[in-house]
Structures are given as structure tokens and as C-alpha cells.
Amino acid sequence: MQATLRSVAHVRSGDKGDTACISMIAYSPELYDLIREQLTAERLRAFYTSWCRWCAFDLGGVGDRVEICRFIDHIGEMPVIDPRFAMRKPRHFWFGTNSPKQWPMLPFGPIGPPFTCLGHFDKETGKVDLFYAGPDSAPEEPCFVPRRNSTQEGDNWLLSVVVRRAENRADLVILDARRLSD
């Protein structure tokens, strides 16, 4: 069986200093090992050289190094961090997600992502906290508004537009970024 990468994972890219980072975020945990096995530096190079002249993954090193590691054992998309901590190793991460054991994933549709939750991952404790947006509701990419006079990482308000598909409307939700399930 063959499938396109976009049918099994969300792909994002960006640079981190002298390294180009390409993130593949599996739509389900079961797909992670298959993506890790099949997505090699050689396959990426072969694909990208068909429509660009040159592609390097480790811009400061020797050769093509691709490191694929599991960051969190949870599906997700639209990852964000507290922007005040962007140049450091962050502890807190937020993302669109789902909890298949509790709430079903939405079908891919014309509006809103297929996720029904926003997640907060605390890298230090390994805990994931979820905000459930409701049935047939899809939260969009979250953004931050820092609390006044706060210097602690993640001590923010988390804002997200939540698409209510059945009602054909969108709501703005404002959450405590460190206590999504409250």
C-alpha cells in the first residue's frame, strides 16, 4: 500500500540557527514508526530535488543528517511555545490534538482541522493536559497573550478560534495556558 505523506502526517519546516528542521507530525501514534522507517534522507533528497536544485538538512555539519525522534506520545498539529522563550529550550508546548479514547476525531472537512482539543505538554513532568472544545468543534492554531508583569514561561492566556461546524460559526475561547482542563 502506498500513501502520500500528507495523508498520514502534518509537515512543518523552519530553521533553527544553522539547521533546517522538517517536522513530520503523525496523525495517529500508530503511524509514527512507519514514518520513521520510510522517511529517510535519501527519499527526502530524491523528492525535493525534483523541484528544487539543492536541499540540505544540517546546514552547519558534514553530510545529510536527518534526526527523527518521538517528542511526545500524542498526536498533534499547530505546535506553539511561549514566544518570550523562543531562543531557549522551552518546557511548555501547546498544540491542536485529540483524545481518541475520550472524543472522536472529526472528519476532514471544509472548515477547521480534524482535532477537537487543544493540548498542553509539560516536558519536565511529561504530562499532557487537554481542553475539549465540544462535539463537532475544531480549535484553530492557538496564540498567546502574556499575563501582565509575568516572567514565568507559559504564564499566559491561550486564545483560539473554535469552529463550531454544525452551527456554521466560530467562537473565541480564552484559556489559562497552564490549566487547559479547568
QUIFENBEL-V916991 format. One line per field, one symbol per residue. phi: phi as a letter, one per 20 degrees, with the letter a starting at -180 (. if undefined). burial: b if it has 9 or more other C-alpha atoms within 8 Angstrom, else e. A space follows every 10 residues. Layout:
# QUIFENBEL-V916991
phi->???
burial->???
This chain:
# QUIFENBEL-V916991
phi->.dbfgfecbe dcbrdcmdce dddddffbgf egfffffeed gfffffffff cbfbbcddfd ddnddcddcf ebebfablfc cfffdfecef edccafbbcg fdcfffffbf cmfeedcddc deffemeddc defoflccfe gfcdcfffme dfgnebeddb edeegfelbc cedccffecf ef
burial->eeeeeeebbb beeeeeeebb beeebbbbbe bbeebbeeeb beebbeebbe eeeeeebbee eeebeeeeee eeeebbbebb bbeebbeeeb ebbbbbbbbe eebbbbeeee ebbbbbbbbb bbbeeeeebb bebeebbbbb bbebeeeeee eebbbbbbbb bbbbbeeeee eeeebbbeeb ee
